[in-house]
């Protein structure tokens, strides 16, 4: 379909978006995949600026927070075309930590 290839800011796409119900908008927002879209150079620059500002804010908060446990998680970069979301790092559970401690203390499996 030709409509699918129109820029998102075009009058046609704006009119189609304006006709969506709140439920349809929410459904599209939940399944949104910006990494599959087309971005202009301007949109790429805006995303880079957004990431830089969020990173600076994060660093500022970390510098002014005394306890490491109170520091926020680092910000996720804005998703871009061709790049999927970052994979979550595995969390060390209490059971895994205890098992690791035992192994380090000479308790072979």
C-alpha positions as a Markdown table, in Angstrom:
| # | Residue | x | y | z |
|---|---|---|---|---|
| 1 | Unk | 0.0 | 0.0 | 0.0 |
| 2 | Unk | 1.3 | 3.5 | -0.9 |
| 3 | Unk | 0.0 | 5.0 | 2.4 |
| 4 | Unk | 2.4 | 2.9 | 4.5 |
| 5 | Unk | 5.4 | 4.6 | 2.9 |
| 6 | Unk | 4.3 | 8.1 | 3.6 |
| 7 | Unk | 6.3 | 10.0 | 6.2 |
| 8 | Unk | 4.8 | 9.9 | 9.7 |
| 9 | Unk | 4.4 | 13.7 | 9.8 |
| 10 | Unk | 2.4 | 13.8 | 6.5 |
| 11 | Unk | -1.2 | 15.1 | 6.5 |
| 12 | Unk | -2.6 | 11.7 | 5.5 |
| 13 | Unk | -0.8 | 9.9 | 8.3 |
| 14 | Unk | -1.7 | 12.6 | 10.8 |
| 15 | Unk | -5.4 | 12.4 | 9.8 |
| 16 | Unk | -5.3 | 8.6 | 10.1 |
| 17 | Unk | -3.7 | 8.8 | 13.6 |
| 18 | Unk | -6.3 | 11.4 | 14.7 |
| 19 | Unk | -9.1 | 9.0 | 13.8 |
| 20 | Unk | -7.8 | 6.2 | 16.1 |
| 21 | Unk | -9.7 | 5.5 | 19.3 |
| 22 | Unk | -7.8 | 5.8 | 22.6 |
| 23 | Unk | -7.8 | 1.9 | 22.8 |
| 24 | Unk | -6.3 | 1.7 | 19.3 |
| 25 | Unk | -3.6 | 4.3 | 20.1 |
| 26 | Unk | -2.7 | 2.4 | 23.3 |
| 27 | Unk | -2.4 | -0.9 | 21.4 |
| 28 | Unk | -0.2 | 0.7 | 18.8 |
| 29 | Unk | 2.0 | 2.3 | 21.5 |
| 30 | Unk | 2.4 | -1.1 | 23.2 |
| 31 | Unk | 3.5 | -2.9 | 20.1 |
| 32 | Unk | 5.5 | 0.1 | 18.7 |
| 33 | Unk | 8.8 | -0.9 | 17.1 |
| 34 | Unk | 10.7 | 2.3 | 16.2 |
| 35 | Unk | 13.7 | 0.3 | 15.2 |
| 36 | Unk | 11.8 | -0.9 | 12.1 |
| 37 | Unk | 10.9 | 2.6 | 11.0 |
| 38 | Unk | 12.7 | 5.1 | 8.8 |
| 39 | Unk | 14.4 | 8.1 | 10.5 |
| 40 | Unk | 15.8 | 11.2 | 8.9 |
| 41 | Unk | 19.2 | 12.6 | 9.8 |
| 42 | Unk | 17.4 | 15.2 | 11.9 |
| 43 | Unk | 15.6 | 12.5 | 13.9 |
| 44 | Unk | 18.9 | 10.7 | 14.4 |
| 45 | Unk | 20.5 | 13.9 | 15.8 |
| 46 | Unk | 17.5 | 14.6 | 18.1 |
| 47 | Unk | 17.8 | 11.0 | 19.4 |
| 48 | Unk | 21.5 | 11.5 | 20.0 |
| 49 | Unk | 20.9 | 14.7 | 21.8 |
| 50 | Unk | 18.2 | 13.1 | 23.9 |
| 51 | Unk | 20.6 | 10.3 | 24.9 |
| 52 | Unk | 23.3 | 12.7 | 25.8 |
| 53 | Unk | 21.0 | 14.8 | 28.0 |
| 54 | Unk | 19.6 | 11.8 | 29.8 |
| 55 | Unk | 23.2 | 10.5 | 30.3 |
| 56 | Unk | 24.3 | 13.9 | 31.7 |
| 57 | Unk | 21.3 | 13.9 | 34.0 |
| 58 | Unk | 22.2 | 10.4 | 35.2 |
| 59 | Unk | 25.8 | 11.3 | 35.9 |
| 60 | Unk | 24.7 | 14.5 | 37.8 |
| 61 | Unk | 22.4 | 12.4 | 40.0 |
| 62 | Unk | 25.1 | 9.8 | 40.6 |
| 63 | Unk | 27.7 | 12.5 | 41.5 |
| 64 | Unk | 25.3 | 14.0 | 44.0 |
| 65 | Unk | 24.1 | 10.7 | 45.6 |
| 66 | Unk | 26.2 | 9.5 | 48.4 |
| 67 | Unk | 25.0 | 5.9 | 48.7 |
| 68 | Unk | 25.4 | 3.7 | 45.6 |
| 69 | Unk | 22.3 | 1.8 | 46.5 |
| 70 | Unk | 20.2 | 5.0 | 46.0 |
| 71 | Unk | 21.6 | 5.7 | 42.5 |
| 72 | Unk | 19.3 | 5.1 | 39.6 |
| 73 | Unk | 19.9 | 2.7 | 36.8 |
| 74 | Unk | 21.6 | 4.1 | 33.7 |
| 75 | Unk | 19.2 | 5.4 | 31.1 |
| 76 | Unk | 18.4 | 3.3 | 28.1 |
| 77 | Unk | 19.3 | 4.9 | 24.8 |
| 78 | Unk | 16.4 | 5.8 | 22.5 |
| 79 | Unk | 15.6 | 3.0 | 20.2 |
| 80 | Unk | 16.7 | 3.6 | 16.6 |
| 81 | Unk | 15.9 | 2.0 | 13.3 |
| 82 | Unk | 17.9 | -1.1 | 12.7 |
| 83 | Unk | 18.8 | -1.6 | 16.4 |
| 84 | Unk | 16.7 | -3.6 | 18.8 |
| 85 | Unk | 16.3 | -2.9 | 22.5 |
| 86 | Unk | 19.2 | -3.8 | 24.7 |
| 87 | Unk | 19.2 | -7.1 | 26.4 |
| 88 | Unk | 18.7 | -7.1 | 30.1 |
| 89 | Unk | 21.7 | -8.2 | 32.2 |
| 90 | Unk | 21.2 | -11.3 | 34.3 |
| 91 | Unk | 20.6 | -10.5 | 38.0 |
| 92 | Unk | 22.4 | -12.3 | 40.7 |
| 93 | Unk | 19.9 | -14.0 | 43.0 |
| 94 | Unk | 20.5 | -14.9 | 46.6 |
| 95 | Unk | 20.6 | -18.5 | 45.7 |
| 96 | Unk | 23.2 | -17.9 | 42.9 |
| 97 | Unk | 25.2 | -15.7 | 45.2 |
| 98 | Unk | 25.3 | -18.3 | 47.9 |
| 99 | Unk | 26.3 | -21.0 | 45.4 |
| 100 | Unk | 29.1 | -18.8 | 44.0 |
| 101 | Unk | 30.3 | -18.1 | 47.5 |
| 102 | Unk | 30.4 | -21.8 | 48.2 |
| 103 | Unk | 32.4 | -22.5 | 45.0 |
| 104 | Unk | 34.9 | -19.8 | 45.8 |
| 105 | Unk | 35.4 | -21.2 | 49.3 |
| 106 | Unk | 36.4 | -24.5 | 47.9 |
| 107 | Unk | 33.1 | -26.3 | 47.9 |
| 108 | Unk | 33.3 | -28.2 | 44.6 |
| 109 | Unk | 30.1 | -29.1 | 42.8 |
